[in-house]
Amino acid sequence: MTLTGSYIANRCSEIEGLLADAASWAKKDEKLGAHLAAYICILILGVLEDCVEHLVGQRVDKTGDNEIRNYIVKVIDERFKNPDWGKISGLLGEFSQEYKREFTDKIPHNSNEATALQDIITNKNSLAHTGTSKLNLTVMDVEGYYRRVVPILEVLEQILA
């Protein structure tokens, strides 16, 4: 399965380019690599959040009702932060139990994908609350998380498209 939506593919391409640059720079400076890894971790979470909002917006566009679209997009934007597995499956369940079931069948709660997403959130929160003094995240770690999180977007795109 691959991403077919150009918006999501473009957002993921941004992350992939940054990961490639960061890997190159980290070879020359480990400390810079650790800081870039933390930064990219935060970006990945933001991109995931943005892509889910985009997919929901596209799904709502199918109704042809601009007022409903405006409302749903605003509500999602306000309450869909730090999208972990539970928030994603919960959001899908609010639309349809079938959407939720399909997601949880393809991305179980204890899957590599869900664990990688939680690792991204944990690292982001650690950075936000403890700062950089204990920063030991590498670009390779973050790239591994990213590669394991992309299937979540692929499944969401498949469900909502």
N, C-alpha and C positions, 0 to 999 in steps of 0.2 A: 504494500500500500504506500502511496506517496501523496504529498499534498498537491491538490489540483487547483485550489483557489490562488489566484495571482497575489492577492493581498497578503495572505498568510505565508505563501512561499517567499515573497519579498521580505517580509519581517524576519523569517527564519534565515534568509540569505544574509541579512544584516548581521545577525548573531554569528553565523558561520564565518563571515569575513573578519569579524572582530576576534573570534577565537583563533583564526589562523594568524592574524597579526600578533595577538597576545602571546601565542606559543613561540613565535619567533623572538619577540622582545624578551620573554621570560628566560630564554636560553642565555641571554647576556646579563640579565639582572633578576635574580630570584625574588628579591623584595618587590620589585616592580611587578613581577609575575603574580605574586600573592595579592597585591592591590588590584591588579587587573582582573584576577579571578573573582574577587569579591564584587567588583563593579559589574562584571558580566553576569554573575549570579543574580544580581538585582535586576539587570536588564532582561534576563530570560524570564523571570517572574512577571515583569511588566509586559513583555511581549505576549506571554501566555494569557494574561489578563485581557490585554487589548484584542487578541485574536478571538477569544471566547466572546467578548462583547461584539466584535465584528460579525461572528457567525450567528449570534442571536439576532443581531440587527438584520442580517440577510434573511433569516428565517421569518422574522416578523414582517419584512417587506412583502412576503408572499401573501399576506392578508390584504395588502393594498390600502390599509387604513393608517394614515399618517398620524392621527392622534394616538392610536394604540401604540404605534411604533415609537413615537416621541416619549410616551410614558414608560414603556418597557425599557428602552435604551437608557433613560434617565435613572430608573430604579436599579438596573444592572450596574450602571456606572457608580452609583452611590454605595451599594452594598456588596459588590463582588470584588473584594480585595483579598490579597494573599490566597489565591485560589488553590486550595489543597483538594485532595481526592473527594473528601466529604462535601465540600462546597460545590464542586463540579457536579457530583452525582445528585446532590440536593437540588441544584438549579435545574438540572435536566428533569428531575422528578416533578418539579413545579410546572413544567410544560406538559410532561406526559410520563406516566409510569413505564411505558414502553421505551421511551428514550433512556430513562434511568436504567432499566433492565439491560438494554443493549450495551450501554456504557459499562455497567458493572460486570457483564459477561465478558466483554473484550478487555477491560482493564480492571481486574479484581483489586480489592482494597490492599492486599498484600503483594501485589505484583511489583516487578522491577521498576515499572513506570511510575507507579504511585509512590514507591519508596524514594525514587530519584526526585520527584516533585517535593516530597516532604524534606529531603536533604537540602534542596535549594531554599526552601522556606526557613529551615533551621539555621542555615548559614547566613541568610539575609538578616534574620532576627538577632543572631549572635553578633554580627557586625554592628547592627544598629544599637544594641544594648551593652555590648562590652568593648566596642571599638576595635582598633586594629592591633592592639597589643598581643593578642593571642591568635592572630591570623596565621593559619597554616594551610589554607586552601590553595590548591595549585590549578593552573589553567587546565591541566589534564583531567583533574577531578571534575571541574565544571564542564568540560567538553563531554565527559562521560555522562554526567547528569543530563546535559542537553540532549544527547543522542537517545537517552532513555525516555525523555519527556516528549519528544516529537511525536511518537505514536499516539499520545493523548490527543494532540491536535488533529492527527489524521482521523482518529475515531470520531472526534467531535465534528469534524468537517463532514464525515460520512453520515452521521446521525442528523445533523441540522441542515445539510445542503439539500 
